[in-house]
């Protein structure tokens, strides 16, 4: 989470020692640790309460049903595979239609 090396930790420790002094530094560190523990507990409870109140299972089902509406999936469900027992009908060439473009024109 935080990319703090050993040098930075030593500087922070010396700064805390200068600000709080050697007498109050252990109690300040204890208070900070208790605060962090309470903050983590509160965030965990909030996260659990949010996940309980929101029904994420139904959202997943809704997203799966939306995925079924993809055009390729819809077309593949409508088409039937051609059975190999019956021969495919030969395709007839359509009669040539008159083209609006004259191929002899230059």
N, CA, C and O atoms as CSV, one atom per row, in Angstrom:
chain,resi,resn,atom,element,x,y,z
A,1,UNK,N,N,0.838,-1.183,0.000
A,1,UNK,CA,C,0.000,0.000,0.000
A,1,UNK,C,C,0.883,1.246,0.000
A,1,UNK,O,O,0.868,2.019,-0.958
A,2,UNK,N,N,1.642,1.440,1.059
A,2,UNK,CA,C,2.580,2.551,1.099
A,2,UNK,C,C,3.952,1.992,0.805
A,2,UNK,O,O,4.341,0.970,1.371
A,3,UNK,N,N,4.679,2.635,-0.056
A,3,UNK,CA,C,6.006,2.167,-0.417
A,3,UNK,C,C,7.018,2.941,0.430
A,3,UNK,O,O,7.679,3.857,-0.059
A,4,UNK,N,N,7.129,2.560,1.710
A,4,UNK,CA,C,8.018,3.235,2.646
A,4,UNK,C,C,9.176,2.303,2.960
A,4,UNK,O,O,8.974,1.157,3.362
A,5,UNK,N,N,10.373,2.797,2.776
A,5,UNK,CA,C,11.561,2.004,3.048
A,5,UNK,C,C,12.036,2.200,4.480
A,5,UNK,O,O,11.410,2.913,5.264
A,6,UNK,N,N,13.147,1.559,4.808
A,6,UNK,CA,C,13.704,1.629,6.163
A,6,UNK,C,C,14.171,3.043,6.492
A,6,UNK,O,O,13.988,3.501,7.620
A,7,UNK,N,N,14.765,3.735,5.540
A,7,UNK,CA,C,15.232,5.106,5.770
A,7,UNK,C,C,14.094,6.045,6.118
A,7,UNK,O,O,14.213,6.876,7.019
A,8,UNK,N,N,12.987,5.908,5.397
A,8,UNK,CA,C,11.835,6.769,5.682
A,8,UNK,C,C,11.248,6.474,7.055
A,8,UNK,O,O,10.821,7.386,7.764
A,9,UNK,N,N,11.228,5.195,7.430
A,9,UNK,CA,C,10.720,4.842,8.765
A,9,UNK,C,C,11.590,5.424,9.865
A,9,UNK,O,O,11.074,5.883,10.884
A,10,UNK,N,N,12.902,5.412,9.675
A,10,UNK,CA,C,13.798,5.996,10.677
A,10,UNK,C,C,13.576,7.504,10.802
A,10,UNK,O,O,13.573,8.044,11.908
A,11,UNK,N,N,13.394,8.173,9.678
A,11,UNK,CA,C,13.139,9.618,9.714
A,11,UNK,C,C,11.825,9.910,10.423
A,11,UNK,O,O,11.753,10.842,11.223
A,12,UNK,N,N,10.773,9.119,10.140
A,12,UNK,CA,C,9.492,9.321,10.815
A,12,UNK,C,C,9.609,9.047,12.310
A,12,UNK,O,O,9.014,9.760,13.117
A,13,UNK,N,N,10.369,8.024,12.684
A,13,UNK,CA,C,10.574,7.721,14.104
A,13,UNK,C,C,11.300,8.844,14.826
A,13,UNK,O,O,10.919,9.219,15.934
A,14,UNK,N,N,12.343,9.384,14.206
A,14,UNK,CA,C,13.077,10.507,14.820
A,14,UNK,C,C,12.189,11.746,14.915
A,14,UNK,O,O,12.242,12.474,15.906
A,15,UNK,N,N,11.389,11.983,13.906
A,15,UNK,CA,C,10.475,13.127,13.932
A,15,UNK,C,C,9.442,12.968,15.045
A,15,UNK,O,O,9.137,13.931,15.748
A,16,UNK,N,N,8.904,11.761,15.210
A,16,UNK,CA,C,7.941,11.508,16.282
A,16,UNK,C,C,8.606,11.665,17.639
A,16,UNK,O,O,7.985,12.180,18.569
A,17,UNK,N,N,9.852,11.235,17.773
A,17,UNK,CA,C,10.575,11.381,19.037
A,17,UNK,C,C,10.789,12.853,19.377
A,17,UNK,O,O,10.698,13.247,20.539
A,18,UNK,N,N,11.073,13.666,18.355
A,18,UNK,CA,C,11.256,15.100,18.585
A,18,UNK,C,C,9.938,15.787,18.940
A,18,UNK,O,O,9.911,16.673,19.793
A,19,UNK,N,N,8.841,15.381,18.287
A,19,UNK,CA,C,7.549,16.043,18.522
A,19,UNK,C,C,6.972,15.637,19.874
A,19,UNK,O,O,6.548,16.500,20.642
A,20,UNK,N,N,6.948,14.344,20.178
A,20,UNK,CA,C,6.296,13.873,21.402
A,20,UNK,C,C,7.254,13.780,22.586
A,20,UNK,O,O,6.823,13.884,23.735
A,21,UNK,N,N,8.491,13.593,22.335
A,21,UNK,CA,C,9.459,13.426,23.417
A,21,UNK,C,C,9.494,11.985,23.872
A,21,UNK,O,O,8.588,11.208,23.572
A,22,UNK,N,N,10.558,11.622,24.610
A,22,UNK,CA,C,10.707,10.221,25.015
A,22,UNK,C,C,9.670,9.778,26.050
A,22,UNK,O,O,9.405,8.583,26.180
A,23,UNK,N,N,9.090,10.713,26.779
A,23,UNK,CA,C,8.117,10.342,27.819
A,23,UNK,C,C,6.744,9.999,27.230
A,23,UNK,O,O,6.105,9.038,27.659
A,24,UNK,N,N,6.294,10.783,26.250
A,24,UNK,CA,C,4.943,10.583,25.708
A,24,UNK,C,C,4.917,9.729,24.438
A,24,UNK,O,O,3.832,9.391,23.965
A,25,UNK,N,N,6.046,9.379,23.883
A,25,UNK,CA,C,6.076,8.617,22.641
A,25,UNK,C,C,5.436,7.232,22.767
A,25,UNK,O,O,4.683,6.859,21.868
A,26,UNK,N,N,5.684,6.444,23.823
A,26,UNK,CA,C,5.020,5.133,23.918
A,26,UNK,C,C,3.496,5.242,24.030
A,26,UNK,O,O,2.779,4.444,23.428
A,27,UNK,N,N,2.995,6.215,24.789
A,27,UNK,CA,C,1.538,6.357,24.901
A,27,UNK,C,C,0.932,6.851,23.584
A,27,UNK,O,O,-0.180,6.455,23.236
A,28,UNK,N,N,1.650,7.715,22.843
A,28,UNK,CA,C,1.150,8.195,21.546
A,28,UNK,C,C,1.116,7.049,20.539
A,28,UNK,O,O,0.173,6.941,19.756
A,29,UNK,N,N,2.133,6.198,20.553
A,29,UNK,CA,C,2.160,5.056,19.640
A,29,UNK,C,C,1.037,4.077,19.973
A,29,UNK,O,O,0.414,3.510,19.075
A,30,UNK,N,N,0.779,3.878,21.278
A,30,UNK,CA,C,-0.313,2.993,21.694
A,30,UNK,C,C,-1.664,3.558,21.252
A,30,UNK,O,O,-2.521,2.822,20.764
A,31,UNK,N,N,-1.842,4.847,21.425
A,31,UNK,CA,C,-3.094,5.488,21.006
A,31,UNK,C,C,-3.279,5.391,19.495
A,31,UNK,O,O,-4.386,5.144,19.018
A,32,UNK,N,N,-2.208,5.582,18.749
A,32,UNK,CA,C,-2.291,5.488,17.289
A,32,UNK,C,C,-2.639,4.060,16.864
A,32,UNK,O,O,-3.433,3.865,15.943
A,33,UNK,N,N,-2.055,3.067,17.525
A,33,UNK,CA,C,-2.363,1.673,17.211
A,33,UNK,C,C,-3.808,1.335,17.500
A,33,UNK,O,O,-4.456,0.641,16.716
A,34,UNK,N,N,-4.327,1.826,18.633
A,34,UNK,CA,C,-5.737,1.581,18.978
A,34,UNK,C,C,-6.661,2.262,17.967
A,34,UNK,O,O,-7.692,1.704,17.589
A,35,UNK,N,N,-6.289,3.469,17.531
A,35,UNK,CA,C,-7.104,4.180,16.551
A,35,UNK,C,C,-7.157,3.414,15.233
A,35,UNK,O,O,-8.222,3.291,14.628
A,36,UNK,N,N,-6.015,2.901,14.790
A,36,UNK,CA,C,-5.972,2.149,13.532
A,36,UNK,C,C,-6.795,0.875,13.660
A,36,UNK,O,O,-7.502,0.507,12.722
A,37,UNK,N,N,-6.720,0.196,14.794
A,37,UNK,CA,C,-7.500,-1.032,14.987
A,37,UNK,C,C,-8.997,-0.741,14.959
A,37,UNK,O,O,-9.768,-1.475,14.342
A,38,UNK,N,N,-9.406,0.350,15.640
A,38,UNK,CA,C,-10.837,0.714,15.621
A,38,UNK,C,C,-11.287,1.115,14.224
A,38,UNK,O,O,-12.402,0.786,13.817
A,39,UNK,N,N,-10.443,1.814,13.489
A,39,UNK,CA,C,-10.803,2.225,12.132
A,39,UNK,C,C,-10.966,0.997,11.231
A,39,UNK,O,O,-11.896,0.942,10.426
A,40,UNK,N,N,-10.076,0.022,11.358
A,40,UNK,CA,C,-10.194,-1.195,10.553
A,40,UNK,C,C,-11.459,-1.966,10.913
A,40,UNK,O,O,-12.143,-2.484,10.030
A,41,UNK,N,N,-11.772,-2.045,12.194
A,41,UNK,CA,C,-12.977,-2.758,12.627
A,41,UNK,C,C,-14.232,-2.066,12.093
A,41,UNK,O,O,-15.157,-2.727,11.621
A,42,UNK,N,N,-14.261,-0.734,12.171
A,42,UNK,CA,C,-15.412,0.015,11.680
A,42,UNK,C,C,-15.575,-0.153,10.175
A,42,UNK,O,O,-16.693,-0.325,9.688
A,43,UNK,N,N,-14.475,-0.106,9.437
A,43,UNK,CA,C,-14.548,-0.295,7.991
A,43,UNK,C,C,-14.989,-1.712,7.633
A,43,UNK,O,O,-15.737,-1.904,6.674
A,44,UNK,N,N,-14.537,-2.693,8.385
A,44,UNK,CA,C,-14.969,-4.068,8.142
A,44,UNK,C,C,-16.457,-4.250,8.387
A,44,UNK,O,O,-17.144,-4.930,7.625
A,45,UNK,N,N,-16.954,-3.628,9.470
A,45,UNK,CA,C,-18.388,-3.707,9.758
A,45,UNK,C,C,-19.197,-2.995,8.679
A,45,UNK,O,O,-20.240,-3.491,8.254
A,46,UNK,N,N,-18.722,-1.840,8.240
A,46,UNK,CA,C,-19.438,-1.103,7.191
A,46,UNK,C,C,-19.457,-1.903,5.894
A,46,UNK,O,O,-20.481,-1.956,5.213
A,47,UNK,N,N,-18.340,-2.521,5.551
A,47,UNK,CA,C,-18.267,-3.323,4.326
A,47,UNK,C,C,-19.232,-4.510,4.411
A,47,UNK,O,O,-19.919,-4.823,3.439
A,48,UNK,N,N,-19.284,-5.171,5.576
A,48,UNK,CA,C,-20.190,-6.312,5.749
A,48,UNK,C,C,-21.646,-5.859,5.664
A,48,UNK,O,O,-22.478,-6.536,5.061
A,49,UNK,N,N,-21.947,-4.720,6.266
A,49,UNK,CA,C,-23.324,-4.214,6.247
A,49,UNK,C,C,-23.745,-3.830,4.828
A,49,UNK,O,O,-24.885,-4.070,4.430
A,50,UNK,N,N,-22.842,-3.245,4.081
A,50,UNK,CA,C,-23.169,-2.867,2.699
A,50,UNK,C,C,-23.386,-4.108,1.845
A,50,UNK,O,O,-24.312,-4.149,1.035
A,51,UNK,N,N,-22.543,-5.118,2.018
A,51,UNK,CA,C,-22.708,-6.326,1.210
A,51,UNK,C,C,-23.977,-7.080,1.592
A,51,UNK,O,O,-24.579,-7.732,0.739
A,52,UNK,N,N,-24.399,-7.006,2.856
A,52,UNK,CA,C,-25.650,-7.645,3.264
A,52,UNK,C,C,-26.853,-6.886,2.730
A,52,UNK,O,O,-27.837,-7.494,2.308
A,53,UNK,N,N,-26.780,-5.558,2.747
A,53,UNK,CA,C,-27.935,-4.766,2.325
A,53,UNK,C,C,-28.121,-4.795,0.808
A,53,UNK,O,O,-29.247,-4.713,0.319
A,54,UNK,N,N,-27.031,-4.910,0.072
A,54,UNK,CA,C,-27.155,-4.997,-1.391
A,54,UNK,C,C,-27.131,-6.457,-1.782
A,54,UNK,O,O,-26.228,-7.201,-1.400
A,55,UNK,N,N,-28.115,-6.858,-2.536
A,55,UNK,CA,C,-28.222,-8.247,-2.954
A,55,UNK,C,C,-27.410,-8.422,-4.228
A,55,UNK,O,O,-27.938,-8.277,-5.331
A,56,UNK,N,N,-26.121,-8.734,-4.077
A,56,UNK,CA,C,-25.230,-8.846,-5.221
A,56,UNK,C,C,-25.503,-10.091,-6.047
A,56,UNK,O,O,-25.137,-10.134,-7.222
A,57,UNK,N,N,-26.133,-11.101,-5.470
A,57,UNK,CA,C,-26.449,-12.307,-6.221
A,57,UNK,C,C,-27.437,-12.029,-7.340
A,57,UNK,O,O,-27.290,-12.553,-8.445
A,58,UNK,N,N,-28.436,-11.214,-7.065
A,58,UNK,CA,C,-29.415,-10.902,-8.110
A,58,UNK,C,C,-28.805,-10.030,-9.197
A,58,UNK,O,O,-29.205,-10.119,-10.358
A,59,UNK,N,N,-27.851,-9.197,-8.840
A,59,UNK,CA,C,-27.182,-8.371,-9.844
A,59,UNK,C,C,-26.396,-9.264,-10.799
A,59,UNK,O,O,-26.384,-9.026,-12.007
A,60,UNK,N,N,-25.747,-10.282,-10.266
A,60,UNK,CA,C,-25.015,-11.216,-11.121
A,60,UNK,C,C,-25.945,-11.958,-12.058
A,60,UNK,O,O,-25.614,-12.166,-13.225
A,61,UNK,N,N,-27.113,-12.362,-11.557
A,61,UNK,CA,C,-28.091,-13.040,-12.418
A,61,UNK,C,C,-28.585,-12.111,-13.520
A,61,UNK,O,O,-28.766,-12.533,-14.662
A,62,UNK,N,N,-28.805,-10.836,-13.170
A,62,UNK,CA,C,-29.244,-9.867,-14.171
A,62,UNK,C,C,-28.187,-9.676,-15.250
A,62,UNK,O,O,-28.513,-9.570,-16.432
A,63,UNK,N,N,-26.922,-9.632,-14.843
A,63,UNK,CA,C,-25.854,-9.459,-15.824
A,63,UNK,C,C,-25.739,-10.674,-16.734
A,63,UNK,O,O,-25.451,-10.528,-17.921
A,64,UNK,N,N,-25.960,-11.869,-16.198
A,64,UNK,CA,C,-25.919,-13.063,-17.036
A,64,UNK,C,C,-27.060,-13.064,-18.041
A,64,UNK,O,O,-26.881,-13.480,-19.185
A,65,UNK,N,N,-28.242,-12.596,-17.616
A,65,UNK,CA,C,-29.358,-12.548,-18.555
A,65,UNK,C,C,-29.113,-11.491,-19.633
A,65,UNK,O,O,-29.558,-11.652,-20.769
A,66,UNK,N,N,-28.410,-10.415,-19.284
A,66,UNK,CA,C,-28.071,-9.414,-20.291
A,66,UNK,C,C,-27.056,-9.968,-21.281
A,66,UNK,O,O,-27.089,-9.617,-22.460
A,67,UNK,N,N,-26.163,-10.820,-20.822
A,67,UNK,CA,C,-25.170,-11.414,-21.722
A,67,UNK,C,C,-25.844,-12.318,-22.745
A,67,UNK,O,O,-25.335,-12.487,-23.853
A,68,UNK,N,N,-26.981,-12.898,-22.385
A,68,UNK,CA,C,-27.703,-13.748,-23.330
A,68,UNK,C,C,-28.337,-12.938,-24.455
A,68,UNK,O,O,-28.744,-13.514,-25.464
A,69,UNK,N,N,-28.430,-11.633,-24.310
A,69,UNK,CA,C,-29.027,-10.783,-25.332
A,69,UNK,C,C,-28.023,-10.370,-26.409
A,69,UNK,O,O,-28.350,-9.557,-27.274
A,70,UNK,N,N,-26.826,-10.910,-26.368
A,70,UNK,CA,C,-25.822,-10.605,-27.381
A,70,UNK,C,C,-26.315,-11.145,-28.721
A,70,UNK,O,O,-26.799,-12.275,-28.782
A,71,UNK,N,N,-26.203,-10.368,-29.786
A,71,UNK,CA,C,-26.751,-10.793,-31.087
A,71,UNK,C,C,-26.216,-12.125,-31.584
A,71,UNK,O,O,-26.973,-12.911,-32.154
A,72,UNK,N,N,-24.937,-12.402,-31.385
A,72,UNK,CA,C,-24.392,-13.673,-31.863
A,72,UNK,C,C,-25.017,-14.843,-31.115
A,72,UNK,O,O,-25.298,-15.882,-31.713
A,73,UNK,N,N,-25.233,-14.684,-29.825
A,73,UNK,CA,C,-25.846,-15.759,-29.047
A,73,UNK,C,C,-27.308,-15.940,-29.431
A,73,UNK,O,O,-27.817,-17.060,-29.464
A,74,UNK,N,N,-27.977,-14.830,-29.719
A,74,UNK,CA,C,-29.378,-14.931,-30.113
A,74,UNK,C,C,-29.498,-15.660,-31.446
A,74,UNK,O,O,-30.377,-16.506,-31.611
A,75,UNK,N,N,-28.622,-15.339,-32.399
A,75,UNK,CA,C,-28.680,-15.998,-33.702
A,75,UNK,C,C,-28.290,-17.460,-33.608
A,75,UNK,O,O,-28.886,-18.300,-34.282
A,76,UNK,N,N,-27.312,-17.779,-32.794
A,76,UNK,CA,C,-26.903,-19.177,-32.687
A,76,UNK,C,C,-27.987,-20.016,-32.017
A,76,UNK,O,O,-28.105,-21.209,-32.298
A,77,UNK,N,N,-28.774,-19.412,-31.140
A,77,UNK,CA,C,-29.859,-20.174,-30.520
A,77,UNK,C,C,-31.030,-20.362,-31.481
A,77,UNK,O,O,-31.825,-21.284,-31.303
A,78,UNK,N,N,-31.152,-19.501,-32.501
A,78,UNK,CA,C,-32.248,-19.616,-33.459
A,78,UNK,C,C,-31.939,-20.573,-34.601
A,78,UNK,O,O,-32.852,-21.159,-35.183
A,79,UNK,N,N,-30.677,-20.734,-34.925
A,79,UNK,CA,C,-30.316,-21.596,-36.047
A,79,UNK,C,C,-30.194,-23.036,-35.580
A,79,UNK,O,O,-29.751,-23.321,-34.467
A,80,UNK,N,N,-30.598,-23.926,-36.462
A,80,UNK,CA,C,-30.492,-25.351,-36.175
A,80,UNK,C,C,-29.311,-25.906,-36.950
A,80,UNK,O,O,-29.057,-25.471,-38.073
A,81,UNK,N,N,-28.597,-26.840,-36.388
A,81,UNK,CA,C,-27.514,-27.446,-37.171
A,81,UNK,C,C,-28.110,-28.312,-38.279
A,81,UNK,O,O,-29.126,-28.978,-38.082
A,82,UNK,N,N,-27.473,-28.293,-39.434
A,82,UNK,CA,C,-27.938,-29.066,-40.581
A,82,UNK,C,C,-27.526,-30.512,-40.359
A,82,UNK,O,O,-26.365,-30.802,-40.071
A,83,UNK,N,N,-28.499,-31.424,-40.498
A,83,UNK,CA,C,-28.170,-32.833,-40.314
A,83,UNK,C,C,-27.448,-33.336,-41.548
A,83,UNK,O,O,-27.737,-32.894,-42.660
A,84,UNK,N,N,-26.512,-34.258,-41.363
A,84,UNK,CA,C,-25.713,-34.765,-42.476
A,84,UNK,C,C,-26.442,-35.847,-43.264
A,84,UNK,O,O,-25.986,-36.219,-44.345
A,85,UNK,N,N,-27.552,-36.359,-42.763
A,85,UNK,CA,C,-28.259,-37.428,-43.455
A,85,UNK,C,C,-28.966,-36.916,-44.700
A,85,UNK,O,O,-29.141,-37.671,-45.656
A,86,UNK,N,N,-29.368,-35.677,-44.712
A,86,UNK,CA,C,-30.061,-35.168,-45.885
A,86,UNK,C,C,-29.099,-34.274,-46.653
A,86,UNK,O,O,-28.427,-33.430,-46.059
A,87,UNK,N,N,-29.028,-34.449,-47.951
A,87,UNK,CA,C,-28.089,-33.648,-48.744
A,87,UNK,C,C,-28.572,-32.201,-48.824
A,87,UNK,O,O,-29.769,-31.911,-48.819
A,88,UNK,N,N,-27.619,-31.341,-48.896
A,88,UNK,CA,C,-27.949,-29.922,-48.985
A,88,UNK,C,C,-28.476,-29.624,-50.381
A,88,UNK,O,O,-27.983,-30.170,-51.368
A,89,UNK,N,N,-29.466,-28.765,-50.460
A,89,UNK,CA,C,-30.055,-28.396,-51.741
A,89,UNK,C,C,-29.051,-27.557,-52.520
A,89,UNK,O,O,-28.389,-26.687,-51.955
A,90,UNK,N,N,-28.940,-27.826,-53.832
A,90,UNK,CA,C,-27.992,-27.020,-54.611
A,90,UNK,C,C,-28.489,-25.587,-54.701
A,90,UNK,O,O,-29.685,-25.324,-54.822
A,91,UNK,N,N,-27.553,-24.691,-54.638
A,91,UNK,CA,C,-27.910,-23.276,-54.717
A,91,UNK,C,C,-28.100,-22.899,-56.174
A,91,UNK,O,O,-27.290,-23.235,-57.038
A,92,UNK,N,N,-29.164,-22.209,-56.415
A,92,UNK,CA,C,-29.428,-21.742,-57.777
A,92,UNK,C,C,-28.852,-20.356,-57.934
A,92,UNK,O,O,-28.953,-19.516,-57.039
A,93,UNK,N,N,-28.252,-20.128,-59.074
A,93,UNK,CA,C,-27.734,-18.795,-59.343
A,93,UNK,C,C,-28.893,-17.885,-59.710
A,93,UNK,O,O,-29.733,-18.248,-60.533
A,94,UNK,N,N,-28.944,-16.728,-59.116
A,94,UNK,CA,C,-30.031,-15.808,-59.470
A,94,UNK,C,C,-29.804,-15.276,-60.880
A,94,UNK,O,O,-28.666,-15.157,-61.334
A,95,UNK,N,N,-30.906,-14.956,-61.570
A,95,UNK,CA,C,-30.751,-14.427,-62.929
A,95,UNK,C,C,-30.028,-13.088,-62.875
A,95,UNK,O,O,-30.221,-12.307,-61.943
A,96,UNK,N,N,-29.207,-12.832,-63.864
A,96,UNK,CA,C,-28.481,-11.557,-63.844
A,96,UNK,C,C,-29.466,-10.404,-63.963
A,96,UNK,O,O,-30.363,-10.409,-64.806
A,97,UNK,N,N,-29.280,-9.452,-63.128
A,97,UNK,CA,C,-30.161,-8.294,-63.174
A,97,UNK,C,C,-29.478,-7.179,-63.950
A,97,UNK,O,O,-28.254,-7.134,-64.071
A,98,UNK,N,N,-30.300,-6.288,-64.467
A,98,UNK,CA,C,-29.726,-5.200,-65.234
A,98,UNK,C,C,-29.038,-4.255,-64.267
A,98,UNK,O,O,-29.640,-3.789,-63.300
A,99,UNK,N,N,-27.793,-3.982,-64.534
A,99,UNK,CA,C,-26.995,-3.147,-63.667
A,99,UNK,C,C,-27.171,-1.684,-64.054
A,99,UNK,O,O,-27.248,-1.374,-65.243
A,100,UNK,N,N,-27.235,-0.776,-63.083
A,100,UNK,CA,C,-27.364,0.637,-63.426
A,100,UNK,C,C,-26.089,1.191,-64.018
A,100,UNK,O,O,-26.090,2.306,-64.539
A,101,UNK,N,N,-24.996,0.440,-63.952
A,101,UNK,CA,C,-23.727,0.913,-64.494
A,101,UNK,C,C,-23.462,0.167,-65.787
A,101,UNK,O,O,-23.559,-1.060,-65.828
A,102,UNK,N,N,-23.128,0.891,-66.835
A,102,UNK,CA,C,-22.808,0.286,-68.126
A,102,UNK,C,C,-21.343,-0.143,-68.106
A,102,UNK,O,O,-20.457,0.703,-67.984
A,103,UNK,N,N,-21.073,-1.465,-68.225
A,103,UNK,CA,C,-19.668,-1.900,-68.172
A,103,UNK,C,C,-18.871,-1.500,-69.403
A,103,UNK,O,O,-17.641,-1.484,-69.355
A,104,UNK,N,N,-19.542,-1.177,-70.508
A,104,UNK,CA,C,-18.833,-0.791,-71.738
A,104,UNK,C,C,-18.518,0.696,-71.779
A,104,UNK,O,O,-17.772,1.143,-72.650
A,105,UNK,N,N,-19.065,1.459,-70.865
A,105,UNK,CA,C,-18.838,2.892,-70.868
A,105,UNK,C,C,-17.457,3.192,-70.331
A,105,UNK,O,O,-16.976,2.544,-69.401
A,106,UNK,N,N,-16.822,4.195,-70.939
A,106,UNK,CA,C,-15.488,4.581,-70.471
A,106,UNK,C,C,-15.450,6.015,-70.084
A,106,UNK,O,O,-14.406,6.515,-69.665
